[in-house]
Amino acid sequence: MTQAAIYDIPVAIVLVVGGALSCFAGYRLFRSVLAIGGFAVGWWLAGSIVATHNTFAAILVGLVGGLAGAAALVFAYFIAVALVGAGLGAVVAHVVWSVIAGGDPPWLLVVVLVILGASGAVSLQRYVIVVSTAFGGAWMTIVAGLAAAGNRFAQASIDSHNWVLSPFATASIADWIPIAWIALGLLGTTVQLGITARRKRKKKTTDE
């Protein structure tokens, strides 16, 4: 691994574990996933907006922003669900366009799919959460797994964040990646739907 690599093997292993949890238990752990994501976004926004001159101040600003972001997403549950759907719509736009024409999609296509994703997420919360966490977690598991195994292309993709919005660019690392992603994503979706269905049946039986 090169000295410049930000995501080294220990971090990649953490991402593998996080991706697996998201893939197979994303719906059940959705509020925890929201808290972690909100903390990360809040930390980044606070650091970008507030200028600091020493390490302690930077950490303090990041913690305040992170806690605020985590609280915002956890308490604003429906807004968070809509954001997940919007994010899924943006990813779909990039994936579809990269297959059809390559490169970045037109902004109008992204806007339309973001709106459709947000609307669909609010109407079909359970299914949108299950599918998005299953396939998002599957992708994280595969790419981070390759990075943990020492694949420099996977490490570079994670470092540049290309694996998030341009998955088929990352897929060029190996021909089997898209197939493995779809298979693992479908498996995660099936497992999550099976778990939630059993919980519903158990709750119904208890109520009776």
mmCIF file of the C-alpha atoms, coordinates in Angstrom:
data_MODEL
# 
_entry.id   MODEL 
# 
loop_
_atom_site.group_PDB 
_atom_site.id 
_atom_site.type_symbol 
_atom_site.label_atom_id 
_atom_site.label_alt_id 
_atom_site.label_comp_id 
_atom_site.label_asym_id 
_atom_site.label_entity_id 
_atom_site.label_seq_id 
_atom_site.pdbx_PDB_ins_code 
_atom_site.Cartn_x 
_atom_site.Cartn_y 
_atom_site.Cartn_z 
_atom_site.occupancy 
_atom_site.B_iso_or_equiv 
_atom_site.pdbx_formal_charge 
_atom_site.auth_seq_id 
_atom_site.auth_comp_id 
_atom_site.auth_asym_id 
_atom_site.auth_atom_id 
_atom_site.pdbx_PDB_model_num 
ATOM 1   C CA . MET A 1 1   ? 0.000   0.000   0.000   1.00 0.00 ? 1   MET A CA 1 
ATOM 2   C CA . THR A 1 2   ? 1.332   3.446   -0.869  1.00 0.00 ? 2   THR A CA 1 
ATOM 3   C CA . GLN A 1 3   ? 2.001   6.138   1.702   1.00 0.00 ? 3   GLN A CA 1 
ATOM 4   C CA . ALA A 1 4   ? -0.586  8.383   0.022   1.00 0.00 ? 4   ALA A CA 1 
ATOM 5   C CA . ALA A 1 5   ? -3.447  5.921   0.458   1.00 0.00 ? 5   ALA A CA 1 
ATOM 6   C CA . ILE A 1 6   ? -5.982  7.319   2.917   1.00 0.00 ? 6   ILE A CA 1 
ATOM 7   C CA . TYR A 1 7   ? -8.087  4.172   3.222   1.00 0.00 ? 7   TYR A CA 1 
ATOM 8   C CA . ASP A 1 8   ? -5.617  1.607   4.483   1.00 0.00 ? 8   ASP A CA 1 
ATOM 9   C CA . ILE A 1 9   ? -6.379  -2.017  5.314   1.00 0.00 ? 9   ILE A CA 1 
ATOM 10  C CA . PRO A 1 10  ? -7.826  -1.469  8.832   1.00 0.00 ? 10  PRO A CA 1 
ATOM 11  C CA . VAL A 1 11  ? -10.259 1.179   7.555   1.00 0.00 ? 11  VAL A CA 1 
ATOM 12  C CA . ALA A 1 12  ? -11.191 -1.008  4.601   1.00 0.00 ? 12  ALA A CA 1 
ATOM 13  C CA . ILE A 1 13  ? -11.979 -3.866  6.998   1.00 0.00 ? 13  ILE A CA 1 
ATOM 14  C CA . VAL A 1 14  ? -14.277 -1.544  8.962   1.00 0.00 ? 14  VAL A CA 1 
ATOM 15  C CA . LEU A 1 15  ? -16.017 -0.622  5.710   1.00 0.00 ? 15  LEU A CA 1 
ATOM 16  C CA . VAL A 1 16  ? -16.445 -4.315  4.880   1.00 0.00 ? 16  VAL A CA 1 
ATOM 17  C CA . VAL A 1 17  ? -18.154 -4.922  8.229   1.00 0.00 ? 17  VAL A CA 1 
ATOM 18  C CA . GLY A 1 18  ? -20.308 -1.816  7.831   1.00 0.00 ? 18  GLY A CA 1 
ATOM 19  C CA . GLY A 1 19  ? -21.239 -2.788  4.292   1.00 0.00 ? 19  GLY A CA 1 
ATOM 20  C CA . ALA A 1 20  ? -22.226 -6.298  5.375   1.00 0.00 ? 20  ALA A CA 1 
ATOM 21  C CA . LEU A 1 21  ? -24.406 -4.955  8.194   1.00 0.00 ? 21  LEU A CA 1 
ATOM 22  C CA . SER A 1 22  ? -26.061 -2.527  5.792   1.00 0.00 ? 22  SER A CA 1 
ATOM 23  C CA . CYS A 1 23  ? -26.564 -5.240  3.172   1.00 0.00 ? 23  CYS A CA 1 
ATOM 24  C CA . PHE A 1 24  ? -28.187 -7.810  5.460   1.00 0.00 ? 24  PHE A CA 1 
ATOM 25  C CA . ALA A 1 25  ? -29.657 -5.709  8.287   1.00 0.00 ? 25  ALA A CA 1 
ATOM 26  C CA . GLY A 1 26  ? -29.986 -2.210  6.835   1.00 0.00 ? 26  GLY A CA 1 
ATOM 27  C CA . TYR A 1 27  ? -33.718 -1.878  7.464   1.00 0.00 ? 27  TYR A CA 1 
ATOM 28  C CA . ARG A 1 28  ? -33.473 -3.089  11.044  1.00 0.00 ? 28  ARG A CA 1 
ATOM 29  C CA . LEU A 1 29  ? -30.488 -0.839  11.782  1.00 0.00 ? 29  LEU A CA 1 
ATOM 30  C CA . PHE A 1 30  ? -31.673 2.068   9.653   1.00 0.00 ? 30  PHE A CA 1 
ATOM 31  C CA . ARG A 1 31  ? -31.781 4.622   12.465  1.00 0.00 ? 31  ARG A CA 1 
ATOM 32  C CA . SER A 1 32  ? -28.223 3.700   13.455  1.00 0.00 ? 32  SER A CA 1 
ATOM 33  C CA . VAL A 1 33  ? -27.155 4.013   9.807   1.00 0.00 ? 33  VAL A CA 1 
ATOM 34  C CA . LEU A 1 34  ? -28.816 7.438   9.681   1.00 0.00 ? 34  LEU A CA 1 
ATOM 35  C CA . ALA A 1 35  ? -27.026 8.548   12.847  1.00 0.00 ? 35  ALA A CA 1 
ATOM 36  C CA . ILE A 1 36  ? -23.629 7.498   11.504  1.00 0.00 ? 36  ILE A CA 1 
ATOM 37  C CA . GLY A 1 37  ? -24.272 9.082   8.109   1.00 0.00 ? 37  GLY A CA 1 
ATOM 38  C CA . GLY A 1 38  ? -25.614 12.274  9.686   1.00 0.00 ? 38  GLY A CA 1 
ATOM 39  C CA . PHE A 1 39  ? -22.564 12.520  11.940  1.00 0.00 ? 39  PHE A CA 1 
ATOM 40  C CA . ALA A 1 40  ? -20.206 12.130  8.971   1.00 0.00 ? 40  ALA A CA 1 
ATOM 41  C CA . VAL A 1 41  ? -22.048 14.737  6.885   1.00 0.00 ? 41  VAL A CA 1 
ATOM 42  C CA . GLY A 1 42  ? -22.336 17.143  9.823   1.00 0.00 ? 42  GLY A CA 1 
ATOM 43  C CA . TRP A 1 43  ? -18.630 16.802  10.614  1.00 0.00 ? 43  TRP A CA 1 
ATOM 44  C CA . TRP A 1 44  ? -17.716 17.539  6.991   1.00 0.00 ? 44  TRP A CA 1 
ATOM 45  C CA . LEU A 1 45  ? -20.085 20.524  6.682   1.00 0.00 ? 45  LEU A CA 1 
ATOM 46  C CA . ALA A 1 46  ? -18.956 22.061  9.965   1.00 0.00 ? 46  ALA A CA 1 
ATOM 47  C CA . GLY A 1 47  ? -15.305 21.734  8.983   1.00 0.00 ? 47  GLY A CA 1 
ATOM 48  C CA . SER A 1 48  ? -16.039 23.272  5.578   1.00 0.00 ? 48  SER A CA 1 
ATOM 49  C CA . ILE A 1 49  ? -17.990 26.240  6.934   1.00 0.00 ? 49  ILE A CA 1 
ATOM 50  C CA . VAL A 1 50  ? -16.118 27.120  10.138  1.00 0.00 ? 50  VAL A CA 1 
ATOM 51  C CA . ALA A 1 51  ? -12.468 28.054  9.743   1.00 0.00 ? 51  ALA A CA 1 
ATOM 52  C CA . THR A 1 52  ? -10.184 26.799  12.530  1.00 0.00 ? 52  THR A CA 1 
ATOM 53  C CA . HIS A 1 53  ? -6.496  27.364  13.278  1.00 0.00 ? 53  HIS A CA 1 
ATOM 54  C CA . ASN A 1 54  ? -5.591  24.428  15.502  1.00 0.00 ? 54  ASN A CA 1 
ATOM 55  C CA . THR A 1 55  ? -6.334  20.741  15.842  1.00 0.00 ? 55  THR A CA 1 
ATOM 56  C CA . PHE A 1 56  ? -8.395  20.990  19.055  1.00 0.00 ? 56  PHE A CA 1 
ATOM 57  C CA . ALA A 1 57  ? -10.725 23.617  17.577  1.00 0.00 ? 57  ALA A CA 1 
ATOM 58  C CA . ALA A 1 58  ? -11.123 21.588  14.391  1.00 0.00 ? 58  ALA A CA 1 
ATOM 59  C CA . ILE A 1 59  ? -12.062 18.478  16.386  1.00 0.00 ? 59  ILE A CA 1 
ATOM 60  C CA . LEU A 1 60  ? -14.495 20.461  18.560  1.00 0.00 ? 60  LEU A CA 1 
ATOM 61  C CA . VAL A 1 61  ? -16.191 22.032  15.538  1.00 0.00 ? 61  VAL A CA 1 
ATOM 62  C CA . GLY A 1 62  ? -16.387 18.636  13.849  1.00 0.00 ? 62  GLY A CA 1 
ATOM 63  C CA . LEU A 1 63  ? -17.927 16.991  16.913  1.00 0.00 ? 63  LEU A CA 1 
ATOM 64  C CA . VAL A 1 64  ? -20.573 19.706  17.275  1.00 0.00 ? 64  VAL A CA 1 
ATOM 65  C CA . GLY A 1 65  ? -21.426 19.537  13.586  1.00 0.00 ? 65  GLY A CA 1 
ATOM 66  C CA . GLY A 1 66  ? -21.419 15.746  13.625  1.00 0.00 ? 66  GLY A CA 1 
ATOM 67  C CA . LEU A 1 67  ? -23.751 15.495  16.618  1.00 0.00 ? 67  LEU A CA 1 
ATOM 68  C CA . ALA A 1 68  ? -26.075 18.069  15.066  1.00 0.00 ? 68  ALA A CA 1 
ATOM 69  C CA . GLY A 1 69  ? -26.112 16.145  11.785  1.00 0.00 ? 69  GLY A CA 1 
ATOM 70  C CA . ALA A 1 70  ? -26.792 12.839  13.528  1.00 0.00 ? 70  ALA A CA 1 
ATOM 71  C CA . ALA A 1 71  ? -29.651 14.337  15.558  1.00 0.00 ? 71  ALA A CA 1 
ATOM 72  C CA . ALA A 1 72  ? -31.138 16.015  12.488  1.00 0.00 ? 72  ALA A CA 1 
ATOM 73  C CA . LEU A 1 73  ? -31.346 12.801  10.477  1.00 0.00 ? 73  LEU A CA 1 
ATOM 74  C CA . VAL A 1 74  ? -32.555 10.627  13.355  1.00 0.00 ? 74  VAL A CA 1 
ATOM 75  C CA . PHE A 1 75  ? -35.318 12.998  14.432  1.00 0.00 ? 75  PHE A CA 1 
ATOM 76  C CA . ALA A 1 76  ? -36.248 14.084  10.909  1.00 0.00 ? 76  ALA A CA 1 
ATOM 77  C CA . TYR A 1 77  ? -36.951 10.470  9.952   1.00 0.00 ? 77  TYR A CA 1 
ATOM 78  C CA . PHE A 1 78  ? -39.223 11.129  6.976   1.00 0.00 ? 78  PHE A CA 1 
ATOM 79  C CA . ILE A 1 79  ? -36.850 13.734  5.580   1.00 0.00 ? 79  ILE A CA 1 
ATOM 80  C CA . ALA A 1 80  ? -34.029 11.232  5.947   1.00 0.00 ? 80  ALA A CA 1 
ATOM 81  C CA . VAL A 1 81  ? -36.048 8.575   4.103   1.00 0.00 ? 81  VAL A CA 1 
ATOM 82  C CA . ALA A 1 82  ? -36.696 11.046  1.300   1.00 0.00 ? 82  ALA A CA 1 
ATOM 83  C CA . LEU A 1 83  ? -32.972 11.852  1.147   1.00 0.00 ? 83  LEU A CA 1 
ATOM 84  C CA . VAL A 1 84  ? -32.171 8.146   0.887   1.00 0.00 ? 84  VAL A CA 1 
ATOM 85  C CA . GLY A 1 85  ? -34.599 7.836   -2.027  1.00 0.00 ? 85  GLY A CA 1 
ATOM 86  C CA . ALA A 1 86  ? -33.132 10.938  -3.647  1.00 0.00 ? 86  ALA A CA 1 
ATOM 87  C CA . GLY A 1 87  ? -29.636 9.519   -3.266  1.00 0.00 ? 87  GLY A CA 1 
ATOM 88  C CA . LEU A 1 88  ? -30.753 6.239   -4.767  1.00 0.00 ? 88  LEU A CA 1 
ATOM 89  C CA . GLY A 1 89  ? -32.252 8.124   -7.706  1.00 0.00 ? 89  GLY A CA 1 
ATOM 90  C CA . ALA A 1 90  ? -28.967 9.970   -8.268  1.00 0.00 ? 90  ALA A CA 1 
ATOM 91  C CA . VAL A 1 91  ? -27.012 6.707   -8.216  1.00 0.00 ? 91  VAL A CA 1 
ATOM 92  C CA . VAL A 1 92  ? -29.449 5.115   -10.688 1.00 0.00 ? 92  VAL A CA 1 
ATOM 93  C CA . ALA A 1 93  ? -29.021 8.113   -13.011 1.00 0.00 ? 93  ALA A CA 1 
ATOM 94  C CA . HIS A 1 94  ? -25.231 7.731   -12.973 1.00 0.00 ? 94  HIS A CA 1 
ATOM 95  C CA . VAL A 1 95  ? -25.354 3.958   -13.416 1.00 0.00 ? 95  VAL A CA 1 
ATOM 96  C CA . VAL A 1 96  ? -27.846 4.040   -16.298 1.00 0.00 ? 96  VAL A CA 1 
ATOM 97  C CA . TRP A 1 97  ? -26.052 6.856   -18.094 1.00 0.00 ? 97  TRP A CA 1 
ATOM 98  C CA . SER A 1 98  ? -22.632 5.274   -17.661 1.00 0.00 ? 98  SER A CA 1 
ATOM 99  C CA . VAL A 1 99  ? -23.963 2.112   -19.330 1.00 0.00 ? 99  VAL A CA 1 
ATOM 100 C CA . ILE A 1 100 ? -25.757 3.920   -22.158 1.00 0.00 ? 100 ILE A CA 1 
ATOM 101 C CA . ALA A 1 101 ? -23.409 6.770   -23.022 1.00 0.00 ? 101 ALA A CA 1 
ATOM 102 C CA . GLY A 1 102 ? -20.561 6.892   -20.501 1.00 0.00 ? 102 GLY A CA 1 
ATOM 103 C CA . GLY A 1 103 ? -19.517 9.881   -18.440 1.00 0.00 ? 103 GLY A CA 1 
ATOM 104 C CA . ASP A 1 104 ? -21.730 12.007  -16.214 1.00 0.00 ? 104 ASP A CA 1 
ATOM 105 C CA . PRO A 1 105 ? -25.502 12.110  -16.861 1.00 0.00 ? 105 PRO A CA 1 
ATOM 106 C CA . PRO A 1 106 ? -27.373 15.291  -17.876 1.00 0.00 ? 106 PRO A CA 1 
ATOM 107 C CA . TRP A 1 107 ? -28.441 17.343  -14.871 1.00 0.00 ? 107 TRP A CA 1 
ATOM 108 C CA . LEU A 1 108 ? -32.110 17.151  -15.915 1.00 0.00 ? 108 LEU A CA 1 
ATOM 109 C CA . LEU A 1 109 ? -32.056 13.339  -15.760 1.00 0.00 ? 109 LEU A CA 1 
ATOM 110 C CA . VAL A 1 110 ? -30.465 13.472  -12.310 1.00 0.00 ? 110 VAL A CA 1 
ATOM 111 C CA . VAL A 1 111 ? -33.072 15.974  -11.073 1.00 0.00 ? 111 VAL A CA 1 
ATOM 112 C CA . VAL A 1 112 ? -35.979 13.885  -12.395 1.00 0.00 ? 112 VAL A CA 1 
ATOM 113 C CA . LEU A 1 113 ? -34.701 10.645  -10.861 1.00 0.00 ? 113 LEU A CA 1 
ATOM 114 C CA . VAL A 1 114 ? -33.883 12.382  -7.573  1.00 0.00 ? 114 VAL A CA 1 
ATOM 115 C CA . ILE A 1 115 ? -37.462 13.686  -7.360  1.00 0.00 ? 115 ILE A CA 1 
ATOM 116 C CA . LEU A 1 116 ? -38.915 10.299  -8.289  1.00 0.00 ? 116 LEU A CA 1 
ATOM 117 C CA . GLY A 1 117 ? -36.632 8.580   -5.791  1.00 0.00 ? 117 GLY A CA 1 
ATOM 118 C CA . ALA A 1 118 ? -37.602 10.925  -2.960  1.00 0.00 ? 118 ALA A CA 1 
ATOM 119 C CA . SER A 1 119 ? -41.324 10.592  -3.725  1.00 0.00 ? 119 SER A CA 1 
ATOM 120 C CA . GLY A 1 120 ? -41.120 6.821   -4.008  1.00 0.00 ? 120 GLY A CA 1 
ATOM 121 C CA . ALA A 1 121 ? -39.143 6.543   -0.788  1.00 0.00 ? 121 ALA A CA 1 
ATOM 122 C CA . VAL A 1 122 ? -41.820 8.342   1.208   1.00 0.00 ? 122 VAL A CA 1 
ATOM 123 C CA . SER A 1 123 ? -44.596 6.199   -0.308  1.00 0.00 ? 123 SER A CA 1 
ATOM 124 C CA . LEU A 1 124 ? -42.747 2.875   -0.110  1.00 0.00 ? 124 LEU A CA 1 
ATOM 125 C CA . GLN A 1 125 ? -40.430 3.402   2.841   1.00 0.00 ? 125 GLN A CA 1 
ATOM 126 C CA . ARG A 1 126 ? -39.803 -0.200  3.769   1.00 0.00 ? 126 ARG A CA 1 
ATOM 127 C CA . TYR A 1 127 ? -38.929 -1.404  0.276   1.00 0.00 ? 127 TYR A CA 1 
ATOM 128 C CA . VAL A 1 128 ? -36.820 1.604   -0.632  1.00 0.00 ? 128 VAL A CA 1 
ATOM 129 C CA . ILE A 1 129 ? -34.810 1.315   2.586   1.00 0.00 ? 129 ILE A CA 1 
ATOM 130 C CA . VAL A 1 130 ? -34.331 -2.431  2.107   1.00 0.00 ? 130 VAL A CA 1 
ATOM 131 C CA . VAL A 1 131 ? -33.215 -2.171  -1.527  1.00 0.00 ? 131 VAL A CA 1 
ATOM 132 C CA . SER A 1 132 ? -30.988 0.882   -1.040  1.00 0.00 ? 132 SER A CA 1 
ATOM 133 C CA . THR A 1 133 ? -29.230 -0.489  2.048   1.00 0.00 ? 133 THR A CA 1 
ATOM 134 C CA . ALA A 1 134 ? -28.867 -3.967  0.503   1.00 0.00 ? 134 ALA A CA 1 
ATOM 135 C CA . PHE A 1 135 ? -27.308 -2.810  -2.763  1.00 0.00 ? 135 PHE A CA 1 
ATOM 136 C CA . GLY A 1 136 ? -25.374 0.065   -1.175  1.00 0.00 ? 136 GLY A CA 1 
ATOM 137 C CA . GLY A 1 137 ? -23.992 -2.277  1.466   1.00 0.00 ? 137 GLY A CA 1 
ATOM 138 C CA . ALA A 1 138 ? -23.183 -4.908  -1.143  1.00 0.00 ? 138 ALA A CA 1 
ATOM 139 C CA . TRP A 1 139 ? -21.183 -2.414  -3.177  1.00 0.00 ? 139 TRP A CA 1 
ATOM 140 C CA . MET A 1 140 ? -19.329 -1.174  -0.103  1.00 0.00 ? 140 MET A CA 1 
ATOM 141 C CA . THR A 1 141 ? -18.538 -4.749  0.944   1.00 0.00 ? 141 THR A CA 1 
ATOM 142 C CA . ILE A 1 142 ? -17.129 -5.715  -2.449  1.00 0.00 ? 142 ILE A CA 1 
ATOM 143 C CA . VAL A 1 143 ? -15.011 -2.623  -3.087  1.00 0.00 ? 143 VAL A CA 1 
ATOM 144 C CA . ALA A 1 144 ? -13.781 -2.344  0.501   1.00 0.00 ? 144 ALA A CA 1 
ATOM 145 C CA . GLY A 1 145 ? -13.059 -6.078  0.511   1.00 0.00 ? 145 GLY A CA 1 
ATOM 146 C CA . LEU A 1 146 ? -10.822 -5.665  -2.514  1.00 0.00 ? 146 LEU A CA 1 
ATOM 147 C CA . ALA A 1 147 ? -9.144  -2.681  -0.856  1.00 0.00 ? 147 ALA A CA 1 
ATOM 148 C CA . ALA A 1 148 ? -8.582  -4.692  2.323   1.00 0.00 ? 148 ALA A CA 1 
ATOM 149 C CA . ALA A 1 149 ? -7.022  -7.432  0.204   1.00 0.00 ? 149 ALA A CA 1 
ATOM 150 C CA . GLY A 1 150 ? -4.494  -4.880  -1.066  1.00 0.00 ? 150 GLY A CA 1 
ATOM 151 C CA . ASN A 1 151 ? -5.997  -4.012  -4.468  1.00 0.00 ? 151 ASN A CA 1 
ATOM 152 C CA . ARG A 1 152 ? -4.600  -0.543  -5.214  1.00 0.00 ? 152 ARG A CA 1 
ATOM 153 C CA . PHE A 1 153 ? -7.291  0.267   -7.787  1.00 0.00 ? 153 PHE A CA 1 
ATOM 154 C CA . ALA A 1 154 ? -10.015 -0.387  -5.192  1.00 0.00 ? 154 ALA A CA 1 
ATOM 155 C CA . GLN A 1 155 ? -8.130  1.720   -2.632  1.00 0.00 ? 155 GLN A CA 1 
ATOM 156 C CA . ALA A 1 156 ? -7.850  4.568   -5.139  1.00 0.00 ? 156 ALA A CA 1 
ATOM 157 C CA . SER A 1 157 ? -11.560 4.316   -6.000  1.00 0.00 ? 157 SER A CA 1 
ATOM 158 C CA . ILE A 1 158 ? -12.577 4.558   -2.349  1.00 0.00 ? 158 ILE A CA 1 
ATOM 159 C CA . ASP A 1 159 ? -10.171 7.444   -1.807  1.00 0.00 ? 159 ASP A CA 1 
ATOM 160 C CA . SER A 1 160 ? -11.606 9.399   -4.752  1.00 0.00 ? 160 SER A CA 1 
ATOM 161 C CA . HIS A 1 161 ? -15.244 8.471   -3.935  1.00 0.00 ? 161 HIS A CA 1 
ATOM 162 C CA . ASN A 1 162 ? -15.753 7.299   -7.541  1.00 0.00 ? 162 ASN A CA 1 
ATOM 163 C CA . TRP A 1 163 ? -17.234 4.080   -6.176  1.00 0.00 ? 163 TRP A CA 1 
ATOM 164 C CA . VAL A 1 164 ? -20.283 6.000   -4.911  1.00 0.00 ? 164 VAL A CA 1 
ATOM 165 C CA . LEU A 1 165 ? -21.505 7.921   -7.964  1.00 0.00 ? 165 LEU A CA 1 
ATOM 166 C CA . SER A 1 166 ? -19.753 6.051   -10.771 1.00 0.00 ? 166 SER A CA 1 
ATOM 167 C CA . PRO A 1 167 ? -19.939 2.384   -9.807  1.00 0.00 ? 167 PRO A CA 1 
ATOM 168 C CA . PHE A 1 168 ? -19.304 1.078   -13.302 1.00 0.00 ? 168 PHE A CA 1 
ATOM 169 C CA . ALA A 1 169 ? -16.032 3.002   -13.391 1.00 0.00 ? 169 ALA A CA 1 
ATOM 170 C CA . THR A 1 170 ? -15.044 1.091   -10.273 1.00 0.00 ? 170 THR A CA 1 
ATOM 171 C CA . ALA A 1 171 ? -16.375 -2.104  -11.828 1.00 0.00 ? 171 ALA A CA 1 
ATOM 172 C CA . SER A 1 172 ? -13.576 -1.933  -14.398 1.00 0.00 ? 172 SER A CA 1 
ATOM 173 C CA . ILE A 1 173 ? -11.270 -3.221  -11.654 1.00 0.00 ? 173 ILE A CA 1 
ATOM 174 C CA . ALA A 1 174 ? -12.587 -6.723  -12.423 1.00 0.00 ? 174 ALA A CA 1 
ATOM 175 C CA . ASP A 1 175 ? -15.183 -8.072  -14.853 1.00 0.00 ? 175 ASP A CA 1 
ATOM 176 C CA . TRP A 1 176 ? -16.962 -10.065 -12.150 1.00 0.00 ? 176 TRP A CA 1 
ATOM 177 C CA . ILE A 1 177 ? -17.742 -7.083  -9.909  1.00 0.00 ? 177 ILE A CA 1 
ATOM 178 C CA . PRO A 1 178 ? -21.122 -6.045  -11.446 1.00 0.00 ? 178 PRO A CA 1 
ATOM 179 C CA . ILE A 1 179 ? -22.370 -9.647  -11.339 1.00 0.00 ? 179 ILE A CA 1 
ATOM 180 C CA . ALA A 1 180 ? -21.198 -10.091 -7.747  1.00 0.00 ? 180 ALA A CA 1 
ATOM 181 C CA . TRP A 1 181 ? -22.792 -6.767  -6.788  1.00 0.00 ? 181 TRP A CA 1 
ATOM 182 C CA . ILE A 1 182 ? -26.177 -7.703  -8.240  1.00 0.00 ? 182 ILE A CA 1 
ATOM 183 C CA . ALA A 1 183 ? -26.061 -11.185 -6.701  1.00 0.00 ? 183 ALA A CA 1 
ATOM 184 C CA . LEU A 1 184 ? -25.048 -9.921  -3.256  1.00 0.00 ? 184 LEU A CA 1 
ATOM 185 C CA . GLY A 1 185 ? -27.552 -7.061  -3.420  1.00 0.00 ? 185 GLY A CA 1 
ATOM 186 C CA . LEU A 1 186 ? -30.388 -9.442  -4.297  1.00 0.00 ? 186 LEU A CA 1 
ATOM 187 C CA . LEU A 1 187 ? -29.306 -11.785 -1.512  1.00 0.00 ? 187 LEU A CA 1 
ATOM 188 C CA . GLY A 1 188 ? -29.272 -8.926  0.988   1.00 0.00 ? 188 GLY A CA 1 
ATOM 189 C CA . THR A 1 189 ? -32.701 -7.749  -0.220  1.00 0.00 ? 189 THR A CA 1 
ATOM 190 C CA . THR A 1 190 ? -34.122 -11.260 0.149   1.00 0.00 ? 190 THR A CA 1 
ATOM 191 C CA . VAL A 1 191 ? -32.667 -11.690 3.641   1.00 0.00 ? 191 VAL A CA 1 
ATOM 192 C CA . GLN A 1 192 ? -33.957 -8.311  4.811   1.00 0.00 ? 192 GLN A CA 1 
ATOM 193 C CA . LEU A 1 193 ? -37.439 -8.864  3.393   1.00 0.00 ? 193 LEU A CA 1 
ATOM 194 C CA . GLY A 1 194 ? -37.520 -12.305 4.989   1.00 0.00 ? 194 GLY A CA 1 
ATOM 195 C CA . ILE A 1 195 ? -36.492 -10.906 8.387   1.00 0.00 ? 195 ILE A CA 1 
ATOM 196 C CA . THR A 1 196 ? -39.046 -8.083  8.306   1.00 0.00 ? 196 THR A CA 1 
ATOM 197 C CA . ALA A 1 197 ? -41.781 -10.488 7.147   1.00 0.00 ? 197 ALA A CA 1 
ATOM 198 C CA . ARG A 1 198 ? -41.044 -12.858 10.052  1.00 0.00 ? 198 ARG A CA 1 
ATOM 199 C CA . ARG A 1 199 ? -41.108 -9.961  12.499  1.00 0.00 ? 199 ARG A CA 1 
ATOM 200 C CA . LYS A 1 200 ? -44.493 -8.854  11.166  1.00 0.00 ? 200 LYS A CA 1 
ATOM 201 C CA . ARG A 1 201 ? -45.918 -12.380 11.470  1.00 0.00 ? 201 ARG A CA 1 
ATOM 202 C CA . LYS A 1 202 ? -44.529 -12.708 14.990  1.00 0.00 ? 202 LYS A CA 1 
ATOM 203 C CA . LYS A 1 203 ? -46.009 -9.363  16.012  1.00 0.00 ? 203 LYS A CA 1 
ATOM 204 C CA . LYS A 1 204 ? -49.373 -10.285 14.524  1.00 0.00 ? 204 LYS A CA 1 
ATOM 205 C CA . THR A 1 205 ? -49.393 -13.591 16.385  1.00 0.00 ? 205 THR A CA 1 
ATOM 206 C CA . THR A 1 206 ? -48.484 -11.860 19.653  1.00 0.00 ? 206 THR A CA 1 
ATOM 207 C CA . ASP A 1 207 ? -51.255 -9.291  19.206  1.00 0.00 ? 207 ASP A CA 1 
ATOM 208 C CA . GLU A 1 208 ? -53.800 -12.049 18.655  1.00 0.00 ? 208 GLU A CA 1 
# 
